[in-house]
Amino acid sequence: MSDAKRFAEIFDGLKLAYGTYKIDRTKTNGKQAGKASVVKEPRTLSHWEGHLSGKGDSIGIIPINEDNSCKWGCIDVDQYPLDHKAVLDKIRRMKLPLVVCRSKSGGAHLFLFTTDWIAAKAMQEVLQHIAAALGYGDCEIFPKQVKLFLERGDVGNFLNMPLFDAEEGLRYPIKDDGQSATLAEFFELHKQYVQTPEQVQSLTIEDDPDTPVKDGPPCLQTLCKQQISEGGRNNGLFNIGVYLRKAYPDSWESEILVYNAKYLVPPLPLTEVNLVAKQLQKKDYTYKCKDAPINSYCNSDVCRTRKFGIEVGVAGAEIANLRKYNSNPPVWFLDVNGTPLELDTEGLMMQAAFQRSCVEQLNFMPRTMPKPTWEARINQLLTDMSETDGSIVEVSEDASIQGQFYEFLEEFCTAMQKAESREEILLRRPWTDDENDLVYFRLKDFEAYLRKNKFFEYKSHKIAQRLRDINGNATSLKIKGKATRVWVIPAYETHHGGVATASLGSIGDRTPF
């Protein structure tokens, strides 16, 4: 088996699309930047050969496949500069089966490989647990999605692959001694650490019997075991206080003194501890999950299962991984509690429209949050999206909402069971007047066809406008002695190869009725 084929099998993923990335500049923080794009076609062996040799485009793979499964996952440590040897040493001390690769910008990709396909959700949950234990709870996890809306064009997010220009490039694997690994040595690392799906699902990080913060957030457990140092002590003690108020409602003020002395290095002065306690007395605060130091050790899925963990999430909905498809109009996909939600721009901007989409697509109603909080969260998602590989996808006209509409119109007029006479229009069928090259149908029947195919983007007035754009007219047709409102558009012509096209000439006076 060739190196390219073996590499391709290790990094298998979604087959109908892949990512490319072309570096064109370096930011002030040292991170390389460029243009990412998604190619909606299967990758070939030559693509991988070009990637490994450096003579082709850099390849990015979407780890979740068409069955919502994956053979690898990754923790994307986006920190600069990064001591890769120190990261690897910690991984080995914790006996974690991860393969470490330098990312294109100097961070690290921590890969977990499996011998066979495993549910994307299972892979994601295991990696979230590992990331939190390592102190990278705020890092991105791949797969980012546990389900894709492939039928609506959502292909998720891709990760740039290691070993681009394997001999000279900077995306190299790292051996346990901290030295860079060759492609052949990467294959040996993969062989050494690859896990069966059963091993992945049983992979656990055992808690110390003396673990502090019993039944509390895993982030606080990890921080207390490591001890909280200067720079994070005040926020750390505040979050510990939130936990103590829940766990020890009658004695939390004395407990906070114990925790300060035991887990903060050096402990905060008594005056500062009293200030934190005084603040906590005012009301029942929630954990500051987005703030340092606990954000780096976050494992929200596990936290929600803890007696004194977080509630169900931000306003009842954990939202992440915004993607934009530059169709006309744009289509947005947002992961809500791990499930992709399709939105138009109004659904992204207006919280009520977002809630309506959650009810319609996900069957739950998130709570309303204050307008400034909502706007700040969406702005952050938009910022993150612009900096994420493959989050903005350029699409062709055929993939746009308008293109999809006209495809459904053509299917309705040509692929449906056709009416043999105008009377059969009442049977919800389009009728083609072959003599005058016209198609007649009722608007409500076409709308029903669109709904059946899960096309909800256009309301009646928008459909009417699109029909007028191809020289369609609303008219009245006498059927069985009654006037029936119908639309008439130019008929589709079938050419060699069975491809139907519409004649877009003016209908004008050709209407025979």
C-alpha positions in Angstrom: 0.0 0.0 0.0 1.3 3.4 -0.9 2.0 6.0 1.8 -0.7 8.3 0.4 -3.3 5.6 0.5 -2.3 4.5 4.0 -2.5 8.2 5.1 -5.9 8.6 3.4 -7.3 5.6 5.2 -6.1 6.8 8.6 -7.7 10.2 8.0 -10.9 9.0 6.4 -14.0 11.2 6.9 -16.8 12.8 4.9 -16.4 11.6 1.3 -18.4 14.2 -0.6 -16.4 17.3 0.4 -13.0 18.3 1.7 -11.2 21.5 2.7 -8.2 23.4 1.3 -6.1 26.1 2.8 -3.7 28.5 1.2 -1.5 30.5 3.5 -0.9 34.1 2.4 0.2 36.0 5.5 1.4 35.8 9.1 -0.5 37.6 11.9 1.2 39.7 14.6 0.7 36.8 17.1 2.7 34.5 14.8 -0.4 32.6 13.6 -0.4 31.9 9.9 -3.5 33.0 8.0 -4.8 32.5 4.6 -7.9 31.5 2.6 -9.9 28.4 3.5 -12.4 26.9 1.1 -14.6 23.8 0.9 -14.5 21.7 -2.2 -17.8 19.8 -2.6 -16.4 16.8 -4.5 -14.7 13.5 -3.4 -10.9 13.8 -2.8 -8.6 11.5 -4.8 -5.4 9.8 -4.1 -3.6 12.4 -6.2 -4.9 15.1 -3.8 -3.2 13.2 -0.9 0.0 12.8 -2.9 0.0 16.5 -3.6 -0.6 17.2 0.1 2.2 14.9 1.4 4.7 16.2 -1.3 3.8 19.8 -0.8 3.2 20.2 -4.6 -0.5 20.3 -4.3 -3.0 22.1 -2.1 -3.1 21.5 1.6 -5.9 19.1 2.4 -8.5 19.5 5.3 -10.8 16.7 6.3 -14.2 16.8 7.8 -14.0 13.9 10.4 -17.7 13.1 10.6 -18.9 11.0 7.7 -22.3 10.5 6.0 -23.4 8.2 8.8 -22.4 10.6 11.6 -19.5 8.5 12.5 -15.7 9.0 12.6 -12.4 7.2 12.7 -10.4 10.0 14.4 -10.9 13.0 16.5 -8.7 15.9 17.5 -8.2 18.5 20.3 -7.0 21.7 18.6 -4.7 23.5 21.0 -4.5 27.0 19.6 -1.9 28.5 21.9 1.3 30.3 20.9 4.1 29.7 21.7 3.6 26.1 22.9 6.0 23.7 24.6 5.1 20.6 22.6 7.4 18.4 24.7 5.7 19.5 27.9 2.3 18.8 26.4 3.4 15.3 25.3 5.0 14.6 28.7 1.7 15.4 30.4 -0.2 13.2 28.0 2.1 10.2 28.6 2.0 10.7 32.4 -1.8 10.5 32.2 -1.5 7.4 29.9 -3.6 8.9 27.2 -3.4 7.3 23.7 -3.0 10.5 21.8 -0.7 11.3 18.9 0.6 14.9 18.9 1.2 16.9 15.7 2.4 20.5 15.3 -0.3 22.6 13.7 0.3 24.9 10.8 0.6 27.9 13.1 2.7 26.3 15.9 -0.1 25.0 18.1 -0.8 21.3 18.5 -3.3 18.8 17.2 -3.9 16.0 19.7 -5.3 13.1 17.7 -7.2 10.1 18.9 -7.4 7.3 16.3 -9.7 4.3 16.1 -9.5 1.1 14.2 -13.1 1.3 13.0 -15.9 3.9 12.8 -17.4 5.2 16.1 -20.3 7.5 16.7 -19.2 11.1 16.3 -21.0 11.9 19.6 -19.0 9.3 21.5 -15.7 10.5 20.1 -16.6 14.1 20.9 -17.6 13.3 24.5 -14.3 11.4 25.2 -12.2 14.2 23.7 -14.0 16.8 25.7 -13.3 14.8 28.9 -9.6 14.5 27.9 -9.3 18.1 27.0 -10.7 19.3 30.3 -8.3 17.0 32.2 -5.4 18.3 30.2 -6.4 21.9 30.8 -7.5 22.6 27.3 -11.3 22.6 28.0 -11.7 25.8 26.0 -10.0 24.4 22.9 -11.9 23.3 19.8 -12.8 19.6 19.5 -13.1 17.8 16.1 -15.6 16.5 15.1 -17.3 19.8 15.9 -20.7 18.3 14.8 -22.4 15.1 15.9 -24.8 15.3 13.0 -24.8 17.0 9.6 -27.6 18.4 7.4 -26.1 17.0 4.2 -29.4 17.3 2.3 -29.4 21.1 3.0 -25.7 21.6 2.1 -24.2 21.5 5.6 -20.9 19.7 5.6 -19.6 20.8 9.0 -16.0 22.0 9.7 -12.8 20.6 8.4 -9.4 20.3 10.1 -6.1 20.9 8.2 -4.2 17.7 8.0 -0.7 17.1 9.3 2.4 16.4 7.2 1.7 18.9 4.4 5.0 18.8 2.5 6.0 15.9 4.8 9.8 16.2 4.2 10.2 20.0 4.7 6.9 21.2 6.2 6.1 22.4 9.8 3.1 20.2 10.4 5.0 17.3 11.7 4.2 14.6 14.3 6.1 14.6 17.5 7.8 11.6 19.0 7.8 10.9 22.7 11.3 12.4 23.0 10.0 15.7 21.7 11.7 15.4 18.2 9.8 15.7 14.9 8.7 12.5 13.3 8.9 11.4 9.7 5.9 10.1 7.8 7.1 6.5 8.4 7.5 7.3 12.1 3.9 8.7 12.1 2.6 5.4 10.8 4.4 3.7 13.8 2.9 6.2 16.2 -0.5 5.5 14.8 0.0 1.8 15.1 1.1 2.1 18.7 -1.7 4.3 20.0 -4.7 3.5 17.7 -7.7 2.3 19.8 -10.7 0.1 19.1 -14.1 1.8 19.4 -14.6 -0.2 22.6 -11.4 1.0 24.1 -12.3 4.6 23.2 -15.7 4.4 24.8 -14.3 2.8 28.0 -11.4 5.4 28.2 -11.7 7.2 31.5 -9.6 9.4 33.6 -9.9 8.2 37.2 -10.6 10.8 39.8 -8.5 10.7 43.0 -10.5 9.5 46.0 -9.5 12.7 47.7 -10.7 14.8 44.8 -12.0 18.2 46.1 -15.3 19.8 45.0 -17.4 16.5 45.3 -20.3 16.4 42.8 -19.1 19.8 41.5 -17.7 21.1 38.2 -14.8 19.1 36.8 -13.0 22.3 36.1 -12.8 23.2 39.8 -11.8 19.6 40.6 -8.8 19.8 38.2 -7.8 23.3 39.3 -7.9 22.5 43.0 -5.7 19.3 42.4 -3.2 21.5 40.5 -3.6 24.4 43.0 -4.6 27.8 41.7 -1.8 30.3 41.4 -1.5 34.1 41.2 -3.4 35.6 38.3 -6.4 33.3 38.7 -6.9 33.2 42.5 -9.8 35.7 42.8 -11.9 34.3 40.0 -11.0 30.8 41.1 -12.1 31.4 44.7 -15.3 33.1 43.5 -16.3 30.0 41.5 -15.3 27.8 44.4 -17.6 29.9 46.5 -20.5 29.4 44.1 -20.0 25.7 44.5 -19.7 25.8 48.3 -23.0 27.8 48.6 -24.7 25.0 46.7 -23.0 22.1 48.5 -22.7 23.6 52.0 -25.5 26.2 52.3 -25.1 26.4 56.1 -21.4 26.4 56.4 -20.0 27.7 53.1 -18.4 30.8 54.7 -16.2 28.7 56.9 -15.5 26.3 54.1 -14.3 29.0 51.7 -11.5 29.8 54.3 -10.4 26.1 54.2 -10.4 26.0 50.4 -8.4 29.2 50.2 -5.7 27.9 52.5 -5.6 24.4 50.9 -5.9 25.1 47.1 -4.7 28.6 46.4 -0.9 29.2 46.1 -0.3 31.5 47.9 -3.6 31.9 49.7 -5.4 35.1 49.3 -5.2 37.6 52.2 -8.2 37.4 54.6 -9.4 40.8 53.5 -9.8 39.6 49.8 -11.5 36.4 50.9 -14.0 38.4 52.8 -14.6 40.6 49.8 -15.4 37.5 47.7 -17.6 36.1 50.4 -19.5 39.5 50.7 -20.1 39.5 47.0 -21.4 35.9 47.1 -23.9 36.9 49.9 -25.8 39.2 47.6 -27.4 36.6 45.5 -27.2 33.1 44.0 -24.5 33.5 41.4 -23.8 31.0 38.6 -20.3 29.8 37.6 -18.3 32.1 35.4 -17.7 29.4 32.8 -16.3 31.7 30.1 -13.7 33.4 32.3 -10.2 32.3 33.4 -9.0 30.2 35.0 -11.9 27.7 34.8 -12.6 28.1 31.1 -9.5 26.2 30.2 -10.7 23.1 32.1 -14.4 23.2 31.1 -16.2 20.0 30.4 -19.8 21.2 30.2 -21.3 17.8 29.2 -20.0 16.2 32.4 -20.7 19.3 34.5 -24.4 19.1 33.7 -24.5 15.6 35.2 -23.1 16.8 38.5 -25.3 17.5 41.5 -23.7 20.9 41.9 -22.7 21.5 38.3 -24.0 24.0 35.8 -27.6 24.3 34.6 -28.7 23.3 31.1 -26.6 26.0 29.5 -26.8 29.5 28.2 -30.5 30.4 28.1 -31.3 26.7 27.8 -29.2 26.3 24.6 -25.5 25.7 24.2 -24.7 27.4 20.9 -21.5 27.0 18.9 -19.8 26.5 15.5 -21.5 29.1 13.3 -21.2 28.3 9.6 -22.2 30.5 6.7 -23.1 29.5 3.1 -22.8 32.4 0.8 -25.8 31.7 -1.2 -28.4 34.2 -2.2 -29.7 34.8 0.4 -27.1 33.4 2.9 -27.9 30.3 4.8 -26.5 29.8 8.3 -26.0 26.6 10.4 -25.5 26.8 14.1 -24.9 23.9 16.5 -27.5 24.0 19.3 -26.8 21.5 22.1 -24.7 19.6 19.5 -27.4 19.5 16.8 -27.2 21.6 13.6 -29.9 24.3 13.3 -30.6 25.9 9.9 -31.2 29.6 10.1 -31.8 32.6 7.8 -30.2 35.9 8.7 -33.3 37.0 10.6 -33.1 33.8 12.7 -29.5 34.7 13.6 -30.2 38.4 14.4 -33.6 38.1 16.1 -33.9 35.9 19.2 -37.6 35.3 18.7 -36.9 33.9 15.2 -34.1 31.8 16.6 -36.5 30.3 19.2 -39.1 29.6 16.6 -36.5 27.7 14.5 -35.5 25.7 17.6 -39.2 24.8 18.2 -39.7 23.8 14.5 -36.5 21.9 14.0 -35.3 20.7 17.4 -38.6 20.4 19.3 -37.6 22.5 22.3 -38.0 26.2 23.4 -34.9 27.9 24.8 -35.3 30.6 27.4 -35.0 34.2 26.4 -31.8 36.0 27.4 -31.3 39.8 27.6 -31.0 41.4 24.2 -27.4 42.8 24.8 -26.3 39.3 26.0 -27.8 37.7 22.8 -26.1 40.3 20.5 -22.8 39.9 22.2 -23.0 36.1 21.9 -23.8 36.3 18.2 -21.1 38.8 17.6 -18.6 36.4 19.2 -19.8 33.6 17.0 -19.4 35.7 13.9 -15.9 36.6 15.0 -15.0 33.0 15.7 -16.5 32.0 12.4 -14.3 34.4 10.4 -11.2 32.9 11.9 -12.2 29.2 11.6 -11.1 27.1 8.6 -14.0 26.3 6.3 -16.7 28.1 8.3 -17.6 30.4 5.4 -18.4 28.4 2.3 -18.8 29.9 -1.2 -21.5 28.1 -3.2 -22.5 28.1 -6.8 -25.8 29.6 -8.0 -27.2 26.0 -8.3 -26.6 25.5 -4.6 -28.1 28.9 -3.6 -31.6 29.2 -2.3 -32.7 30.6 -5.7 -31.0 27.8 -7.5 -32.7 25.2 -5.3 -36.0 26.8 -5.9 -35.7 26.6 -9.6 -34.5 23.0 -9.4 -37.7 22.1 -7.4 -39.8 24.0 -9.9 -38.3 22.0 -12.8 -38.8 18.7 -10.9 -42.4 19.7 -10.2 -43.1 20.5 -13.8 -41.3 17.6 -15.4 -40.8 14.7 -13.0 -44.2 14.7 -11.4 -47.1 12.7 -12.8 -48.3 15.0 -15.4 -52.0 16.0 -15.9 -53.4 14.5 -19.2 -55.8 17.4 -19.4 -56.5 20.7 -17.8 -59.2 19.1 -15.6 -56.4 17.0 -13.9 -54.9 20.2 -12.5 -57.4 19.7 -9.8 -55.6 16.4 -8.9 -52.6 18.6 -7.9 -50.7 17.9 -11.1 -49.0 20.3 -13.5 -50.5 20.4 -17.0 -48.3 21.1 -20.0 -50.0 22.7 -23.0 -47.7 21.2 -25.7 -49.2 23.2 -28.5 -48.2 26.5 -26.8 -45.2 25.3 -24.8 -46.8 26.4 -21.4 -47.1 24.7 -18.0 -50.1 25.4 -15.8 -50.4 24.6 -12.1 -52.0 25.9 -8.9 -49.7 27.8 -6.6 -50.9 25.8 -3.5 -50.0 22.5 -5.2 -46.5 23.8 -5.9 -46.2 25.1 -2.3 -47.2 21.7 -1.0 -44.4 20.1 -3.2 -41.9 22.5 -1.8 -42.9 21.7 1.8 -42.7 18.0 1.1 -39.1 18.5 0.0 -38.4 20.6 3.1 -38.0 23.8 1.2 -39.4 26.6 3.5 -37.3 29.5 2.5 -39.8 31.3 0.3 -43.3 32.5 1.3 -46.1 32.8 -1.3 -45.1 36.4 -2.3 -41.5 35.4 -2.9 -42.5 32.3 -4.9 -44.7 34.6 -7.1 -41.8 37.0 -7.6 -39.5 34.1 -8.7 -42.1 32.9 -11.1 -42.4 36.3 -12.6 -38.7 36.4 -13.0 -39.0 33.6 -15.6 -41.9 35.3 -17.3 -44.6 33.5 -15.4 -48.1 35.0 -15.0 -51.0 34.4 -12.6 -54.2 33.8 -14.5 -57.6 32.2 -14.4 -58.4 29.0 -16.1 -61.9 27.6 -16.5 -62.0 24.0 -15.3 -65.3 22.1 -15.1 -67.2 25.3 -15.5 -65.5 27.1 -12.6 -62.7 29.7 -12.8 -59.5 28.3 -11.2 -56.6 30.5 -10.2 -53.4 29.1 -11.7 -49.9 30.1 -12.7 -48.5 29.6 -16.2 -44.8 29.5 -17.0 -42.8 28.6 -20.2 -42.6 24.8 -20.6 -39.4 23.0 -20.1 -37.8 21.6 -23.2 -36.1 18.1 -23.1 -32.9 17.9 -25.1 -30.6 15.0 -25.8 -29.5 13.3 -22.6 -32.8 14.0 -20.9 -31.8 17.5 -19.6 -34.8 19.8 -19.3 -34.5 23.5 -19.8 -37.1 26.2 -19.7 -37.7 28.6 -22.6 -37.7 32.0 -21.0 -39.3 33.8 -23.7 -42.4 36.0 -23.0 -45.6 34.2 -22.5 -47.5 37.2 -23.9 -50.6 36.4 -25.9 -49.8 32.7 -26.1 -52.2 31.9 -23.3 -55.1 30.2 -25.2 -57.7 30.8 -22.6 
